[in-house]
Amino acid sequence: MNDLWAGLSQAFWLLVTLDSDLVEITLRSLRVTLTALAIACAIALPLAAFLAVRRFRMRRATIAVLNALMGLPPVVVGLVVYVFLSRAGPFGVFGLLFTPTAMIIAQVIIVVPLVASVAHQSLRELWSDYHDLLISMNATQFQRIQALLWDGRRALLTAALAGFGRAIGEVGAIMVVGGNIDHATRVLTTAIALETGKGEFAMALGLGFVLIALAIAVNLAIHWLGRTESEGRW
């Protein structure tokens, strides 16, 4: 029990004094995660709107695949990205393995299905309300997608926040493709695993507090967005 309290007090002191290693790891985690989230949203949100608006032969199968990929094991994603980026892989010439870029690629693959599936559920309901109006206005497919993305921006932001929560807590794929290299690819989750294995519970707890704070902030933001949307306020 004494060791636990000592670790908690040391972790709190690291947070208060803004320990340089803790700040560096946190900023790197945010940089990697936010970059991956921006790329994933640029892919997933238009895809979700397209699936809501467009009817084609393989539409139901595409939606089913997206929903299934939400449960894709992150370690498998890391393994696939590792194979493609390794020296023997097709993209090994670029030397991206064990770099933040490789971590971003893995997170994009993990986050895209989640954001697309969540966004599609909201945009499909919105499309049922806007269908007759947009058809009567003879709007093009691009204009329909644009209208859905704009009017459904609150729900889409909620989907993006859900993707952020998924990405910031990822450890399996990040460990495989990033390598947990100090001052290069070490992020919150991999650093917590490393420090715990070394017995450095103060740093592990400090990093854990930061990760928990980020997760709570995301959940509070999702709750606030859902409340304002139900009450008709932006």
N, C-alpha and C positions, 0 to 999 in steps of 0.2 A: 504493500500500500504506500509506503514511503517513496518507493521508486516511481510509482504512478504520480504522486503529487509533485515530486521533483521534476518529472518530465513535463507535467502540465505547466508548472511555474516557469520552466525554461522555455517552453514553447510560447507562452504568453510574452515572455521577455523578448524573444526573437521577433514577435509580431510588433510589439511596441517600439522596439529600436529599429525596425525595418532592416533586418539582417540582409546583407547584400546578396548572399546566395538565394535566400528565400524570394527576394524581390526579382532577381534575375530569372529564376525558374518560373515564377508566376507570370511575368511579362512574356516569356517565351511561350508558355502555354496559351495565353490569350492571343498572341500573335498567330500561332499555328491554327488555333481553333477558329478564330474570327475569319482568317483567310479561307480556310476550308469551308466555313459556313457561307461566306459570300459566294464562292464558286458553286457550292451545292445549291443555294437558292436560285442562282442564275440559271441553273439547269432544271431544277425540280419544279419551280413555280410555273414557268411557261408550259412545262410538260403537263402539270396538273390541270391547268386551264385548257390546254389542247384536248386532253382526254375528256374533260367535261363538255366541251363544245362539239368536237368532231366525232362522227360515227363512222367506224370502219370495221372491217372484218375481224381483225385481231384485237379489238378494243378491250373486250372482257378478259381475254387472256393476258393482255398487257397489264391491266389493273390487278389481276390476280397475282401476276409475277411480282409487281411492285409491293403488294401486301405481304407476299411470302418473303421477299428480300428484307423486310423490316426485321426479321428474326435471323438474318444471316450472321453466323458466328464471326466476331471480329478477328479472331486468330486465323481463320481461314482467309479472310480478306488480306490480312498481313502476309500470309504465306503466298498468295497469288501475286500480290504486289512485289514481294521479295523476288519471286521467280522471274518476273518481267524486268525488274530493275537490276538483277544481279549481272555479273560479267558475262555469264553464259546466256542471259536472256536477250530478248530483242531490243531492249532499251538500255542495256548495260553500258553502251558507249557514252551515254550522257553522264555517267557517274553520279546518279541521284541517290543510290542506296546509302542509308545511314546519314541522311541530311533532312532538314526540316521539310524540304519539298516532298520527299517520299512520305513523310508523316501526313502532310496535307493531302496527298493523293489518296492515301488509305482512309483518312477521315471523310473525304468527299464521297468515296464509294459507300461508306457506311451510312452517311447522313442523307444522301439523295433519296433513297427509297422511303425513309421515314418522313421527310419533309413533303415529298410528292404525294404520299398516301394521305397524310393528314390534311394537306391543302386540297386535295381532290375531293375529299368528303365535304368540305365547306363549299367549294366552288360548284359542285354538282347541285347542291341545294339552291345556291344563288342562281345558277343557270336556269333552273326550273321556274324561277320568278321572272327572270329577264328574257326568257326564250321568245315569247310572243312579241315583246316590244322590239327587240333587236332584229327579229326576222321582218317585222312590219317596216322597220326603218331601212331595210335592205343593207344592213351592215355587213361588211366583209368579215371573213373569218379572223383576220388580224384585229379588226376593230372589236369584235366580240371578245376575243381573248384579252385585249387591252382594257375593255370595260370591266370584265370580271376581275382582273388583277387589281384594278384601281378601287372598285367598290368593295372588294373583299379583302382590302389591305389589313384590316384588324385581325381577321382570321388567319391570314397568311403570316402576319407577324408572330402570332401565337405558334404557328407551325415552325417558323424559323427559330423561335426560342426553345421549342422542344428539341430541334436539331442541335442547338447549342448545348443543351443539357446532356444530350447523347454523346456529343463529341468531346466535351471537356472532361468527362469521366472515363474516357476510353484508355485502356492500358495494354490489352493483348496485341492488337495490330501495331500500335505505336512502338511497343517494345521490339517487335520482330523487325520492322523496317527502319526504325530510328536507332536502335542499339543502345539507347540510354547513355549517350556520350556526354561527359561533363562539359559544360560551357558550349555545347553544340546542339544536342538533341534531347537533353534531359528536361522533362516536363513534370507537372505536379504528380500525376499518377505513377509514373515510372520512378520518380524520386522518392515517393512514399514507400514503394516496394523495396527500393534499394536501402533506404535509411532504416527501415524496419529490419531487414536482413542483417544489417551491420550492428543493430542494437542501439542506434542513435534515435531514441524515441522522441527526444525534444524536437529535432528538426522534422521528423515524420509527423508528429502531432501538429506542429506549426503549419506544415504544408496541408495537412488534413483539415485544419480549421479554415484555411483559405479556400480549399475545394468545397467544403460544406457551405461556406458563406456564398460562394458563387452559385451553388446549386439552389440555396434558399432564395437568393436574389432572382434567379430565373423563374422559380415556382411562384414567387410573389408577383412577378411581372405577368406571368400567364394568368394568375388569378385576377389581377387588376384589369387586364384586357378583357377577360371573359365577363367581369362585372360591368365594365363600362359599355360593352357591346350589348348586353342584355337590357341595360337601362337607356340605350339610345344616345350615349354620350361618347365623344371621342377625346 
